[in-house]
Amino acid sequence: MASSALAEPRDNDRNRVLADWARERKVDLAPLDPGQRAVLVAALRFLQFVGAVPALRRMVGYMLSNCGMDLSSPMVAAVVNRSEQAVRKARQIPPARFWSRLQRPQRGHAAAKLAAADVGPVARFLATHKKCSVAELLTFIKATFGVELDRLTLRRFLKRYGLGCLREDTVEDAPLLSAAPSTAALSS
């Protein structure tokens, strides 16, 4: 009887912490079972203790994502204050790779896939293949430089170096440079 009297104030405190957090983050706690709630309270308390240490926040997010408690990505994202996309990506990373990323975090943006030195061969290809499709240009870049690009990255590269005019299009009208959705004829 005495142990239950001691546990009740702790349970009330935990429930209050979780309810306050859920109200602040607009999170629905109804689908959670008592075990999931306990794990969330422990994570919130730990994050409150460590404060703004980014590596520990990422570690908690990774552990919550992979602890086997079936916590959803939006729930984990709300706990660690990250985007759902970041949580989903982290969930797929193997532990060894996550650990190495945690030890040596990347700073800034990822390195560019194509360098300024690659402009010449791309310009030559565009000048000799004026009616090439986007797929043909992407295939050329993959074969020449060993780099896979998406359409947006290609468009940014061509725009940065003014290469859109080499396709018998004006820069404004170049399908590779326009923000409008492409047609099937251009992307095939």
OpenMM code with the backbone's topology and positions (N, CA, C; nanometers):
from openmm import Vec3, app, unit

residues = "MET ALA SER SER ALA LEU ALA GLU PRO ARG ASP ASN ASP ARG ASN ARG VAL LEU ALA ASP TRP ALA ARG GLU ARG LYS VAL ASP LEU ALA PRO LEU ASP PRO GLY GLN ARG ALA VAL LEU VAL ALA ALA LEU ARG PHE LEU GLN PHE VAL GLY ALA VAL PRO ALA LEU ARG ARG MET VAL GLY TYR MET LEU SER ASN CYS GLY MET ASP LEU SER SER PRO MET VAL ALA ALA VAL VAL ASN ARG SER GLU GLN ALA VAL ARG LYS ALA ARG GLN ILE PRO PRO ALA ARG PHE TRP SER ARG LEU GLN ARG PRO GLN ARG GLY HIS ALA ALA ALA LYS LEU ALA ALA ALA ASP VAL GLY PRO VAL ALA ARG PHE LEU ALA THR HIS LYS LYS CYS SER VAL ALA GLU LEU LEU THR PHE ILE LYS ALA THR PHE GLY VAL GLU LEU ASP ARG LEU THR LEU ARG ARG PHE LEU LYS ARG TYR GLY LEU GLY CYS LEU ARG GLU ASP THR VAL GLU ASP ALA PRO LEU LEU SER ALA ALA PRO SER THR ALA ALA LEU SER SER".split()
positions = [
    Vec3(0.0816, -0.1187, 0.0000),
    Vec3(0.0000, 0.0000, 0.0000),
    Vec3(0.0859, 0.1250, 0.0000),
    Vec3(0.1969, 0.1218, 0.0746),
    Vec3(0.2846, 0.2387, 0.0850),
    Vec3(0.3526, 0.2669, -0.0479),
    Vec3(0.3882, 0.1595, -0.1221),
    Vec3(0.4561, 0.1807, -0.2506),
    Vec3(0.3622, 0.2424, -0.3534),
    Vec3(0.2352, 0.2066, -0.3493),
    Vec3(0.1406, 0.2663, -0.4437),
    Vec3(0.1154, 0.4127, -0.4100),
    Vec3(0.1233, 0.4474, -0.2825),
    Vec3(0.1074, 0.5872, -0.2424),
    Vec3(0.2248, 0.6705, -0.2925),
    Vec3(0.3440, 0.6097, -0.2987),
    Vec3(0.4609, 0.6804, -0.3504),
    Vec3(0.4587, 0.6893, -0.5029),
    Vec3(0.4050, 0.5883, -0.5673),
    Vec3(0.4032, 0.5846, -0.7138),
    Vec3(0.3007, 0.6814, -0.7718),
    Vec3(0.1934, 0.7078, -0.6992),
    Vec3(0.0888, 0.7937, -0.7530),
    Vec3(0.1363, 0.9358, -0.7835),
    Vec3(0.2113, 1.0019, -0.6950),
    Vec3(0.2600, 1.1370, -0.7298),
    Vec3(0.3553, 1.1351, -0.8503),
    Vec3(0.4379, 1.0301, -0.8609),
    Vec3(0.5287, 1.0184, -0.9766),
    Vec3(0.4490, 1.0013, -1.1043),
    Vec3(0.3464, 0.9163, -1.1016),
    Vec3(0.2626, 0.8953, -1.2195),
    Vec3(0.1915, 1.0241, -1.2596),
    Vec3(0.1417, 1.0966, -1.1609),
    Vec3(0.0744, 1.2234, -1.1899),
    Vec3(0.1716, 1.3229, -1.2526),
    Vec3(0.2924, 1.3271, -1.2009),
    Vec3(0.3946, 1.4174, -1.2559),
    Vec3(0.4287, 1.3789, -1.3997),
    Vec3(0.4454, 1.2491, -1.4251),
    Vec3(0.4756, 1.2018, -1.5607),
    Vec3(0.3611, 1.2344, -1.6563),
    Vec3(0.2398, 1.2088, -1.6125),
    Vec3(0.1237, 1.2378, -1.6967),
    Vec3(0.1114, 1.3871, -1.7259),
    Vec3(0.1432, 1.4704, -1.6261),
    Vec3(0.1380, 1.6148, -1.6451),
    Vec3(0.2426, 1.6593, -1.7467),
    Vec3(0.3661, 1.6067, -1.7337),
    Vec3(0.4729, 1.6409, -1.8276),
    Vec3(0.4333, 1.6024, -1.9698),
    Vec3(0.3811, 1.4831, -1.9864),
    Vec3(0.3422, 1.4344, -2.1184),
    Vec3(0.2238, 1.5144, -2.1738),
    Vec3(0.1270, 1.5450, -2.0895),
    Vec3(0.0094, 1.6212, -2.1342),
    Vec3(0.0491, 1.7638, -2.1740),
    Vec3(0.1365, 1.8269, -2.0955),
    Vec3(0.1829, 1.9619, -2.1295),
    Vec3(0.2574, 1.9620, -2.2621),
    Vec3(0.3441, 1.8640, -2.2807),
    Vec3(0.4197, 1.8536, -2.4063),
    Vec3(0.3256, 1.8308, -2.5245),
    Vec3(0.2282, 1.7411, -2.5084),
    Vec3(0.1347, 1.7091, -2.6163),
    Vec3(0.0494, 1.8313, -2.6521),
    Vec3(0.0091, 1.9072, -2.5539),
    Vec3(-0.0707, 2.0267, -2.5792),
    Vec3(0.0147, 2.1308, -2.6536),
    Vec3(0.1387, 2.1476, -2.6115),
    Vec3(0.2290, 2.2444, -2.6751),
    Vec3(0.2602, 2.2057, -2.8195),
    Vec3(0.2804, 2.0777, -2.8461),
    Vec3(0.3167, 2.0285, -2.9802),
    Vec3(0.1968, 1.9851, -3.0637),
    Vec3(0.0767, 1.9936, -3.0054),
    Vec3(-0.0468, 1.9515, -3.0737),
    Vec3(-0.0383, 1.8057, -3.1190),
    Vec3(-0.0019, 1.7197, -3.0244),
    Vec3(0.0134, 1.5765, -3.0504),
    Vec3(-0.0991, 1.5021, -2.9808),
    Vec3(-0.1568, 1.4046, -3.0505),
    Vec3(-0.2641, 1.3227, -2.9949),
    Vec3(-0.2023, 1.2030, -2.9226),
    Vec3(-0.2267, 1.1939, -2.7935),
    Vec3(-0.1713, 1.0845, -2.7125),
    Vec3(-0.2645, 0.9642, -2.7031),
    Vec3(-0.3844, 0.9770, -2.7549),
    Vec3(-0.4842, 0.8699, -2.7405),
    Vec3(-0.4369, 0.7354, -2.7954),
    Vec3(-0.3710, 0.7284, -2.9127),
    Vec3(-0.3345, 0.5961, -2.9648),
    Vec3(-0.2175, 0.5294, -2.8919),
    Vec3(-0.1548, 0.5974, -2.7966),
    Vec3(-0.0375, 0.5414, -2.7293),
    Vec3(-0.0763, 0.4515, -2.6130),
    Vec3(-0.0045, 0.3399, -2.5989),
    Vec3(-0.0254, 0.2525, -2.4842),
    Vec3(0.0626, 0.3018, -2.3685),
    Vec3(0.0457, 0.2492, -2.2477),
    Vec3(0.1235, 0.2966, -2.1325),
    Vec3(0.2745, 0.2827, -2.1505),
    Vec3(0.3203, 0.1781, -2.2185),
    Vec3(0.4633, 0.1609, -2.2419),
    Vec3(0.5189, 0.2698, -2.3323),
    Vec3(0.4463, 0.3024, -2.4389),
    Vec3(0.4898, 0.4090, -2.5293),
    Vec3(0.4926, 0.5435, -2.4569),
    Vec3(0.3938, 0.5661, -2.3737),
    Vec3(0.3901, 0.6905, -2.2964),
    Vec3(0.5106, 0.7000, -2.2027),
    Vec3(0.5442, 0.5884, -2.1396),
    Vec3(0.6585, 0.5881, -2.0475),
    Vec3(0.7887, 0.6167, -2.1218),
    Vec3(0.8043, 0.5589, -2.2401),
    Vec3(0.9253, 0.5830, -2.3195),
    Vec3(0.9326, 0.7300, -2.3606),
    Vec3(0.8194, 0.7874, -2.4011),
    Vec3(0.8177, 0.9284, -2.4393),
    Vec3(0.8524, 1.0193, -2.3216),
    Vec3(0.7979, 0.9886, -2.2050),
    Vec3(0.8292, 1.0692, -2.0867),
    Vec3(0.9785, 1.0607, -2.0562),
    Vec3(1.0358, 0.9418, -2.0647),
    Vec3(1.1795, 0.9264, -2.0387),
    Vec3(1.2611, 1.0065, -2.1400),
    Vec3(1.2229, 1.0013, -2.2666),
    Vec3(1.2942, 1.0761, -2.3699),
    Vec3(1.2823, 1.2264, -2.3463),
    Vec3(1.1618, 1.2726, -2.3118),
    Vec3(1.1427, 1.4152, -2.2866),
    Vec3(1.2230, 1.4630, -2.1669),
    Vec3(1.2236, 1.3831, -2.0611),
    Vec3(1.3026, 1.4187, -1.9422),
    Vec3(1.4519, 1.4233, -1.9752),
    Vec3(1.4982, 1.3248, -2.0503),
    Vec3(1.6400, 1.3214, -2.0875),
    Vec3(1.6756, 1.4426, -2.1737),
    Vec3(1.5913, 1.4736, -2.2717),
    Vec3(1.6190, 1.5886, -2.3583),
    Vec3(1.6131, 1.7195, -2.2806),
    Vec3(1.5266, 1.7258, -2.1808),
    Vec3(1.5219, 1.8437, -2.0952),
    Vec3(1.6530, 1.8568, -2.0174),
    Vec3(1.7076, 1.7442, -1.9765),
    Vec3(1.8330, 1.7434, -1.9007),
    Vec3(1.9518, 1.7832, -1.9877),
    Vec3(1.9624, 1.7279, -2.1099),
    Vec3(2.0794, 1.7552, -2.1950),
    Vec3(2.0685, 1.8870, -2.2689),
    Vec3(1.9481, 1.9425, -2.2777),
    Vec3(1.9330, 2.0720, -2.3418),
    Vec3(1.9535, 2.0654, -2.4922),
    Vec3(2.0327, 2.1570, -2.5435),
    Vec3(2.0466, 2.1742, -2.6885),
    Vec3(2.1706, 2.1049, -2.7449),
    Vec3(2.2069, 1.9889, -2.6943),
    Vec3(2.3214, 1.9151, -2.7492),
    Vec3(2.2716, 1.8376, -2.8711),
    Vec3(2.3067, 1.8837, -2.9925),
    Vec3(2.2498, 1.8244, -3.1139),
    Vec3(2.2773, 1.6746, -3.1293),
    Vec3(2.3972, 1.6312, -3.0951),
    Vec3(2.4304, 1.4896, -3.1129),
    Vec3(2.3422, 1.4012, -3.0247),
    Vec3(2.3149, 1.4461, -2.9035),
    Vec3(2.2308, 1.3668, -2.8137),
    Vec3(2.0846, 1.3688, -2.8601),
    Vec3(2.0399, 1.4796, -2.9160),
    Vec3(1.9040, 1.4851, -2.9714),
    Vec3(1.8891, 1.3862, -3.0865),
    Vec3(1.9896, 1.3829, -3.1758),
    Vec3(1.9847, 1.2877, -3.2873),
    Vec3(1.9869, 1.1442, -3.2357),
    Vec3(2.0668, 1.1192, -3.1313),
    Vec3(2.0753, 0.9855, -3.0731),
    Vec3(1.9399, 0.9437, -3.0155),
    Vec3(1.8748, 1.0327, -2.9448),
    Vec3(1.7432, 1.0014, -2.8884),
    Vec3(1.6433, 0.9750, -3.0001),
    Vec3(1.6460, 1.0559, -3.1039),
    Vec3(1.5564, 1.0340, -3.2175),
    Vec3(1.5794, 0.8995, -3.2829),
    Vec3(1.7060, 0.8631, -3.2995),
    Vec3(1.7391, 0.7337, -3.3603),
    Vec3(1.6917, 0.6187, -3.2710),
    Vec3(1.7137, 0.6322, -3.1419),
    Vec3(1.6728, 0.5270, -3.0493),
    Vec3(1.5207, 0.5137, -3.0450),
    Vec3(1.4494, 0.6255, -3.0431),
    Vec3(1.3031, 0.6187, -3.0426),
    Vec3(1.2501, 0.5571, -3.1719),
    Vec3(1.3168, 0.5864, -3.2827),
    Vec3(1.2736, 0.5325, -3.4122),
    Vec3(1.2955, 0.3828, -3.4225),
    Vec3(1.3968, 0.3325, -3.3533),
    Vec3(1.4357, 0.1926, -3.3692),
    Vec3(1.4224, 0.1103, -3.2420),
    Vec3(1.3463, 0.1586, -3.1428),
    Vec3(1.3377, 0.0884, -3.0149),
    Vec3(1.2336, -0.0245, -3.0138),
    Vec3(1.1582, -0.0383, -3.1213),
    Vec3(1.0592, -0.1446, -3.1275),
    Vec3(0.9289, -0.1117, -3.0582),
    Vec3(0.9094, 0.0152, -3.0252),
    Vec3(0.7857, 0.0560, -2.9569),
    Vec3(0.6800, 0.1043, -3.0549),
    Vec3(0.7073, 0.0967, -3.1845),
    Vec3(0.6130, 0.1383, -3.2896),
    Vec3(0.5692, 0.2834, -3.2753),
    Vec3(0.6648, 0.3694, -3.2428),
    Vec3(0.6349, 0.5127, -3.2377),
    Vec3(0.6408, 0.5676, -3.3799),
    Vec3(0.5430, 0.6464, -3.4172),
    Vec3(0.5358, 0.6987, -3.5531),
    Vec3(0.6423, 0.8059, -3.5749),
    Vec3(0.6764, 0.8272, -3.7006),
    Vec3(0.7745, 0.9309, -3.7352),
    Vec3(0.7294, 1.0695, -3.6900),
    Vec3(0.6009, 1.1064, -3.7077),
    Vec3(0.5594, 1.2381, -3.6577),
    Vec3(0.5745, 1.2520, -3.5061),
    Vec3(0.5499, 1.1418, -3.4339),
    Vec3(0.5632, 1.1451, -3.2888),
    Vec3(0.7095, 1.1659, -3.2488),
    Vec3(0.7997, 1.0893, -3.3109),
    Vec3(0.9432, 1.1019, -3.2806),
    Vec3(0.9918, 1.2400, -3.3212),
    Vec3(0.9474, 1.2888, -3.4362),
    Vec3(0.9880, 1.4220, -3.4821),
    Vec3(0.9459, 1.5293, -3.3823),
    Vec3(0.8266, 1.5142, -3.3248),
    Vec3(0.7794, 1.6114, -3.2261),
    Vec3(0.8640, 1.6060, -3.0991),
    Vec3(0.9079, 1.4879, -3.0603),
    Vec3(0.9890, 1.4744, -2.9386),
    Vec3(1.1251, 1.5406, -2.9559),
    Vec3(1.1914, 1.5131, -3.0681),
    Vec3(1.3289, 1.5623, -3.0861),
    Vec3(1.3349, 1.6947, -3.1622),
    Vec3(1.2178, 1.7488, -3.1963),
    Vec3(1.2093, 1.8770, -3.2649),
    Vec3(1.2834, 1.8757, -3.3981),
    Vec3(1.2561, 1.7731, -3.4778),
    Vec3(1.3133, 1.7595, -3.6120),
    Vec3(1.1983, 1.7406, -3.7097),
    Vec3(1.2304, 1.7407, -3.8380),
    Vec3(1.1256, 1.7181, -3.9374),
    Vec3(1.0956, 1.5685, -3.9475),
    Vec3(0.9751, 1.5379, -3.9932),
    Vec3(0.9380, 1.3971, -4.0121),
    Vec3(1.0288, 1.3308, -4.1145),
    Vec3(1.0656, 1.4051, -4.2178),
    Vec3(1.1533, 1.3509, -4.3218),
    Vec3(1.2892, 1.3129, -4.2621),
    Vec3(1.3442, 1.3964, -4.1758),
    Vec3(1.4727, 1.3662, -4.1127),
    Vec3(1.4625, 1.2400, -4.0281),
    Vec3(1.3513, 1.2235, -3.9584),
    Vec3(1.3315, 1.1041, -3.8749),
    Vec3(1.3184, 0.9795, -3.9626),
    Vec3(1.2419, 0.9900, -4.0722),
    Vec3(1.2264, 0.8741, -4.1615),
    Vec3(1.3600, 0.8346, -4.2241),
    Vec3(1.4397, 0.9315, -4.2633),
    Vec3(1.5714, 0.9003, -4.3213),
    Vec3(1.6620, 0.8358, -4.2169),
    Vec3(1.6627, 0.8906, -4.0962),
    Vec3(1.7476, 0.8358, -3.9902),
    Vec3(1.7060, 0.6937, -3.9535),
    Vec3(1.5770, 0.6656, -3.9632),
    Vec3(1.5252, 0.5328, -3.9298),
    Vec3(1.5848, 0.4261, -4.0210),
    Vec3(1.6200, 0.4623, -4.1437),
    Vec3(1.6692, 0.3661, -4.2421),
    Vec3(1.8206, 0.3475, -4.2376),
    Vec3(1.8908, 0.4278, -4.1606),
    Vec3(2.0365, 0.4206, -4.1564),
    Vec3(2.0795, 0.3079, -4.0636),
    Vec3(2.1735, 0.2228, -4.1078),
    Vec3(2.2238, 0.1170, -4.0189),
    Vec3(2.2982, 0.1781, -3.8986),
    Vec3(2.2991, 0.1092, -3.7859),
    Vec3(2.3597, 0.1646, -3.6646),
    Vec3(2.5060, 0.2082, -3.6809),
    Vec3(2.5872, 0.1294, -3.7499),
    Vec3(2.7289, 0.1664, -3.7648),
    Vec3(2.7433, 0.2974, -3.8421),
    Vec3(2.6641, 0.3119, -3.9460),
    Vec3(2.6718, 0.4350, -4.0251),
    Vec3(2.6178, 0.5529, -3.9447),
    Vec3(2.5111, 0.5328, -3.8679),
    Vec3(2.4582, 0.6393, -3.7833),
    Vec3(2.5639, 0.6840, -3.6826),
    Vec3(2.6321, 0.5877, -3.6230),
    Vec3(2.7339, 0.6193, -3.5236),
    Vec3(2.8487, 0.6997, -3.5855),
    Vec3(2.8928, 0.6614, -3.7055),
    Vec3(3.0016, 0.7361, -3.7685),
    Vec3(2.9560, 0.8767, -3.8065),
    Vec3(2.8311, 0.8919, -3.8495),
    Vec3(2.7784, 1.0258, -3.8799),
    Vec3(2.7667, 1.1099, -3.7533),
    Vec3(2.7347, 1.0448, -3.6443),
    Vec3(2.7221, 1.1161, -3.5179),
    Vec3(2.8582, 1.1646, -3.4700),
    Vec3(2.9612, 1.0837, -3.4921),
    Vec3(3.0958, 1.1208, -3.4503),
    Vec3(3.1563, 1.2286, -3.5393),
    Vec3(3.1286, 1.2207, -3.6695),
    Vec3(3.1846, 1.3167, -3.7649),
    Vec3(3.0720, 1.3785, -3.8467),
    Vec3(2.9993, 1.4742, -3.7883),
    Vec3(2.8865, 1.5330, -3.8608),
    Vec3(2.9338, 1.6169, -3.9791),
    Vec3(2.8529, 1.6188, -4.0844),
    Vec3(2.8819, 1.7019, -4.2004),
    Vec3(2.8442, 1.8450, -4.1677),
    Vec3(2.9229, 1.9362, -4.2175),
    Vec3(2.8934, 2.0779, -4.1990),
    Vec3(2.8522, 2.1374, -4.3328),
    Vec3(2.7510, 2.2184, -4.3323),
    Vec3(2.7097, 2.2867, -4.4537),
    Vec3(2.6392, 2.1962, -4.5521),
    Vec3(2.6387, 2.2405, -4.6759),
    Vec3(2.5718, 2.1658, -4.7826),
    Vec3(2.6623, 2.0550, -4.8338),
    Vec3(2.6009, 1.9587, -4.8972),
    Vec3(2.6766, 1.8511, -4.9608),
    Vec3(2.7545, 1.9092, -5.0791),
    Vec3(2.8640, 1.8449, -5.1120),
    Vec3(2.9454, 1.8903, -5.2240),
    Vec3(2.8646, 1.8810, -5.3533),
    Vec3(2.8917, 1.9736, -5.4449),
    Vec3(2.8214, 1.9745, -5.5730),
    Vec3(2.8555, 1.8488, -5.6512),
    Vec3(2.7555, 1.7953, -5.7217),
    Vec3(2.7788, 1.6743, -5.8000),
    Vec3(2.8597, 1.7038, -5.9251),
    Vec3(2.8375, 1.8198, -5.9846),
    Vec3(2.9144, 1.8615, -6.1017),
    Vec3(2.9927, 1.9865, -6.0651),
    Vec3(3.1182, 1.9912, -6.1069),
    Vec3(3.2047, 2.1054, -6.0775),
    Vec3(3.2088, 2.2008, -6.1965),
    Vec3(3.2692, 2.3165, -6.1758),
    Vec3(3.2845, 2.4141, -6.2836),
    Vec3(3.3664, 2.3560, -6.3981),
    Vec3(3.4576, 2.2656, -6.3675),
    Vec3(3.5397, 2.2034, -6.4714),
    Vec3(3.4580, 2.1134, -6.5636),
    Vec3(3.3387, 2.0756, -6.5223),
    Vec3(3.2541, 1.9882, -6.6031),
    Vec3(3.1688, 2.0649, -6.7035),
    Vec3(3.1746, 2.1968, -6.7008),
    Vec3(3.0931, 2.2786, -6.7900),
    Vec3(3.1303, 2.2541, -6.9361),
    Vec3(3.2597, 2.2451, -6.9659),
    Vec3(3.3064, 2.2293, -7.1043),
    Vec3(3.2470, 2.1083, -7.1741),
    Vec3(3.2633, 1.9879, -7.1191),
    Vec3(3.2048, 1.8703, -7.1848),
    Vec3(3.0525, 1.8769, -7.1980),
    Vec3(2.9845, 1.9318, -7.0984),
    Vec3(2.8385, 1.9430, -7.1068),
    Vec3(2.8015, 2.0426, -7.2169),
    Vec3(2.8731, 2.1563, -7.2232),
    Vec3(2.8467, 2.2559, -7.3279),
    Vec3(2.8714, 2.1965, -7.4660),
    Vec3(2.9779, 2.1205, -7.4807),
    Vec3(3.0095, 2.0570, -7.6092),
    Vec3(2.8976, 1.9600, -7.6491),
    Vec3(2.8502, 1.8811, -7.5531),
    Vec3(2.7415, 1.7875, -7.5819),
    Vec3(2.6160, 1.8625, -7.6252),
    Vec3(2.5817, 1.9684, -7.5534),
    Vec3(2.4619, 2.0453, -7.5881),
    Vec3(2.4759, 2.1129, -7.7242),
    Vec3(2.5960, 2.1591, -7.7568),
    Vec3(2.6169, 2.2259, -7.8857),
    Vec3(2.6070, 2.1267, -8.0015),
    Vec3(2.6491, 2.0032, -7.9796),
    Vec3(2.6452, 1.9038, -8.0872),
    Vec3(2.5145, 1.8256, -8.0896),
    Vec3(2.4379, 1.8314, -7.9836),
    Vec3(2.3093, 1.7604, -7.9755),
    Vec3(2.2005, 1.8603, -7.9369),
    Vec3(2.1711, 1.9526, -8.0272),
    Vec3(2.0805, 2.0639, -7.9967),
    Vec3(1.9381, 2.0202, -7.9633),
    Vec3(1.8957, 1.9073, -8.0118),
    Vec3(1.7590, 1.8601, -7.9873),
    Vec3(1.7550, 1.7445, -7.8873),
    Vec3(1.8589, 1.7319, -7.8072),
    Vec3(1.8630, 1.6190, -7.7127),
    Vec3(1.7542, 1.6333, -7.6069),
    Vec3(1.7098, 1.5209, -7.5591),
    Vec3(1.6097, 1.5206, -7.4519),
    Vec3(1.6814, 1.5296, -7.3177),
    Vec3(1.6047, 1.5548, -7.2156),
    Vec3(1.6609, 1.5605, -7.0810),
    Vec3(1.7220, 1.4253, -7.0441),
    Vec3(1.6531, 1.3187, -7.0791),
    Vec3(1.7027, 1.1842, -7.0476),
    Vec3(1.8366, 1.1585, -7.1166),
    Vec3(1.8504, 1.2033, -7.2416),
    Vec3(1.9777, 1.1848, -7.3125),
    Vec3(2.0901, 1.2634, -7.2455),
    Vec3(2.0589, 1.3856, -7.2030),
    Vec3(2.1599, 1.4662, -7.1344),
    Vec3(2.1988, 1.4034, -7.0005),
    Vec3(2.1018, 1.3543, -6.9272),
    Vec3(2.1316, 1.2879, -6.7995),
    Vec3(2.2130, 1.1606, -6.8210),
    Vec3(2.1836, 1.0868, -6.9271),
    Vec3(2.2602, 0.9664, -6.9599),
    Vec3(2.4039, 1.0026, -6.9942),
    Vec3(2.4228, 1.1098, -7.0715),
    Vec3(2.5573, 1.1568, -7.1054),
    Vec3(2.6353, 1.1934, -6.9787),
    Vec3(2.5725, 1.2663, -6.8895),
    Vec3(2.6405, 1.3085, -6.7656),
    Vec3(2.6778, 1.1871, -6.6814),
    Vec3(2.5872, 1.0906, -6.6731),
    Vec3(2.6180, 0.9684, -6.5961),
    Vec3(2.7332, 0.8922, -6.6588),
    Vec3(2.7328, 0.8794, -6.7922),
    Vec3(2.8390, 0.8049, -6.8606),
    Vec3(2.9724, 0.8780, -6.8529),
    Vec3(2.9711, 1.0102, -6.8625),
    Vec3(3.0945, 1.0882, -6.8665),
    Vec3(3.1529, 1.1100, -6.7276),
    Vec3(3.0696, 1.1482, -6.6328),
    Vec3(3.1191, 1.1876, -6.5006),
    Vec3(3.0874, 1.0857, -6.3908),
    Vec3(3.0047, 0.9868, -6.4222),
    Vec3(2.9676, 0.8873, -6.3212),
    Vec3(2.8769, 0.9429, -6.2141),
    Vec3(2.7988, 1.0447, -6.2479),
    Vec3(2.7140, 1.1143, -6.1514),
    Vec3(2.5691, 1.1042, -6.1962),
    Vec3(2.4804, 1.0669, -6.1045),
    Vec3(2.3371, 1.0661, -6.1343),
    Vec3(2.2768, 1.1954, -6.0825),
    Vec3(2.2103, 1.2677, -6.1713),
    Vec3(2.1454, 1.3931, -6.1343),
    Vec3(1.9943, 1.3781, -6.1484),
    Vec3(1.9229, 1.4585, -6.0737),
    Vec3(1.7798, 1.4701, -6.0988),
    Vec3(1.7573, 1.5921, -6.1867),
    Vec3(1.6366, 1.6105, -6.2336),
    Vec3(1.6072, 1.7201, -6.3269),
    Vec3(1.6317, 1.8561, -6.2655),
    Vec3(1.5987, 1.8736, -6.1384),
    Vec3(1.6161, 2.0029, -6.0735),
    Vec3(1.7641, 2.0389, -6.0626),
    Vec3(1.8466, 1.9441, -6.0239),
    Vec3(1.9904, 1.9695, -6.0131),
    Vec3(2.0483, 2.0031, -6.1499),
    Vec3(2.0040, 1.9304, -6.2523),
    Vec3(2.0495, 1.9594, -6.3879),
    Vec3(2.0081, 2.1000, -6.4293),
    Vec3(1.8839, 2.1355, -6.4013),
    Vec3(1.8356, 2.2687, -6.4370),
    Vec3(1.9170, 2.3771, -6.3683),
    Vec3(1.9471, 2.3575, -6.2409),
    Vec3(2.0274, 2.4560, -6.1673),
    Vec3(2.1682, 2.4679, -6.2258),
    Vec3(2.2270, 2.3556, -6.2619),
    Vec3(2.3614, 2.3560, -6.3215),
    Vec3(2.3605, 2.4316, -6.4535),
    Vec3(2.2646, 2.4010, -6.5405),
    Vec3(2.2575, 2.4677, -6.6708),
    Vec3(2.2317, 2.6172, -6.6552),
    Vec3(2.1470, 2.6519, -6.5600),
    Vec3(2.1163, 2.7927, -6.5393),
    Vec3(2.2370, 2.8675, -6.4819),
    Vec3(2.3066, 2.8059, -6.3885),
    Vec3(2.4225, 2.8691, -6.3259),
    Vec3(2.5281, 2.9060, -6.4291),
    Vec3(2.5503, 2.8188, -6.5265),
    Vec3(2.6555, 2.8419, -6.6245),
    Vec3(2.6020, 2.8895, -6.7595),
    Vec3(2.4732, 2.9219, -6.7681),
    Vec3(2.4152, 2.9775, -6.8890),
    Vec3(2.4176, 2.8834, -7.0080),
    Vec3(2.3960, 2.7558, -6.9847),
    Vec3(2.4044, 2.6573, -7.0919),
    Vec3(2.2719, 2.6287, -7.1612),
    Vec3(2.1634, 2.6842, -7.1117),
    Vec3(2.0333, 2.6582, -7.1721),
    Vec3(2.0221, 2.7098, -7.3143),
    Vec3(2.0981, 2.8134, -7.3480),
    Vec3(2.0885, 2.8728, -7.4817),
    Vec3(2.1531, 2.7848, -7.5884),
    Vec3(2.2236, 2.6813, -7.5510),
    Vec3(2.2902, 2.5949, -7.6472),
    Vec3(2.1962, 2.4923, -7.7098),
    Vec3(2.0723, 2.4920, -7.6715),
    Vec3(1.9770, 2.3927, -7.7221),
    Vec3(1.8794, 2.4519, -7.8215),
    Vec3(1.9150, 2.5556, -7.8923),
    Vec3(1.8284, 2.6246, -7.9876),
    Vec3(1.7056, 2.6827, -7.9184),
    Vec3(1.7110, 2.7027, -7.7916),
    Vec3(1.6051, 2.7665, -7.7149),
    Vec3(1.6635, 2.8946, -7.6579),
    Vec3(1.5785, 2.9893, -7.6306),
    Vec3(1.6283, 3.1027, -7.5549),
    Vec3(1.6332, 3.0603, -7.4095),
    Vec3(1.7094, 3.1284, -7.3301),
    Vec3(1.7253, 3.0895, -7.1896),
    Vec3(1.5907, 3.0910, -7.1181),
    Vec3(1.5055, 3.1895, -7.1499),
    Vec3(1.3762, 3.1984, -7.0825),
    Vec3(1.2836, 3.0846, -7.1226),
    Vec3(1.2955, 3.0398, -7.2500),
    Vec3(1.2043, 2.9378, -7.3000),
    Vec3(1.2586, 2.7962, -7.2869),
    Vec3(1.3814, 2.7820, -7.2402),
    Vec3(1.4428, 2.6500, -7.2349),
    Vec3(1.3672, 2.5609, -7.1382),
    Vec3(1.3175, 2.4456, -7.1837),
    Vec3(1.2418, 2.3570, -7.0957),
    Vec3(1.3238, 2.3110, -6.9757),
    Vec3(1.4533, 2.2975, -6.9953),
    Vec3(1.5350, 2.2546, -6.8820),
    Vec3(1.5439, 2.3619, -6.7753),
    Vec3(1.5234, 2.4861, -6.8140),
    Vec3(1.5387, 2.5950, -6.7185),
    Vec3(1.4065, 2.6470, -6.6645),
    Vec3(1.2972, 2.6093, -6.7252),
    Vec3(1.1700, 2.6634, -6.6804),
    Vec3(1.1227, 2.5918, -6.5536),
    Vec3(1.0439, 2.6630, -6.4790),
    Vec3(0.9874, 2.6048, -6.3564),
    Vec3(0.8590, 2.5278, -6.3854),
    Vec3(0.8088, 2.5405, -6.5096),
    Vec3(0.6845, 2.4723, -6.5472),
    Vec3(0.7072, 2.3210, -6.5557),
    Vec3(0.6025, 2.2434, -6.5306),
    Vec3(0.6157, 2.0980, -6.5433),
    Vec3(0.6556, 2.0601, -6.6867),
    Vec3(0.7371, 1.9598, -6.6969),
    Vec3(0.7830, 1.9190, -6.8290),
    Vec3(0.6773, 1.8369, -6.9010),
    Vec3(0.6928, 1.8267, -7.0333),
    Vec3(0.6030, 1.7431, -7.1116),
    Vec3(0.6680, 1.6088, -7.1332),
    Vec3(0.5900, 1.5122, -7.1740),
    Vec3(0.6438, 1.3778, -7.1956),
    Vec3(0.7463, 1.3769, -7.3066),
    Vec3(0.7282, 1.4616, -7.4100),
    Vec3(0.8206, 1.4637, -7.5226),
    Vec3(0.9591, 1.5091, -7.4804),
    Vec3(0.9650, 1.6023, -7.3845),
    Vec3(1.0959, 1.6529, -7.3416),
    Vec3(1.1669, 1.5602, -7.2454),
    Vec3(1.0923, 1.4878, -7.1670),
    Vec3(1.1572, 1.4052, -7.0642),
    Vec3(1.1807, 1.2614, -7.1080),
    Vec3(1.1373, 1.2262, -7.2267),
    Vec3(1.1562, 1.0864, -7.2695),
    Vec3(1.2899, 1.0662, -7.3338),
] * unit.nanometer
topology = app.Topology()
chain = topology.addChain("A")
for resn in residues:
    res = topology.addResidue(resn, chain)
    for name in ("N", "CA", "C"):
        topology.addAtom(name, app.Element.getBySymbol(name[0]), res)
